[in-house]
Amino acid sequence: MMILETERLRLRTVEHNDAAFYLALVNTPGFLAFIGDRGIRTIEAAEKAIADGPVAMQAALGHSIWLVESKQDGQALGMSGLIKRDTLDHVDIGYAFLPEHWGKGYAYEAGAAVLDHARNAIGLARLLAIVSPGNAASIALLEKLGLAFEKVVHLTPDDPGTNLYQIDFTN
């Protein structure tokens, strides 16, 4: 299902047949280092993760992390969207792109569309983001999108500290 379009991108729901892309994305060095190892090593595990994650969240909440594809050729570039985590009080923006698509402005373009959707289509008053303190590129992107550092949080007992960013849409 199509969710958003930008000048160069389409954001749509993640589907069962996106498993090969999802498997590749969650096993890139950047994803493993900054987002975490999901333990997904097979197409079957990717299919299950898609069904239990984005598909289930989209059905329950009307939003999730979405697949970002090129309008020009339909190539899957990454993912961006809105996630509701049990560990956070508000919805947060998430994103990840294949390394070959870094530095081309896709994450900003998709992120700006997701923020606009959160504010105007869904009506969120506040949006969060979490980022590893060492992920300078992601921190720069969040700040460019208008989010501000709020505090360091510990999402799990063994979390050494995750930066929490926020944007308030009511101002």
PyMOL commands that set and color helices and strands:
alter all, ss='L'
color gray80, all
select helices_A, chain A and resi 16-26+29-34+43-61+99-101+106-122+136-144
alter helices_A, ss='H'
color red, helices_A
select strands_A, chain A and resi 2-5+9-12+65-70+76-83+92-97+126-131+148-153+162-168
alter strands_A, ss='S'
color yellow, strands_A
deselect
rebuild
show_as cartoon
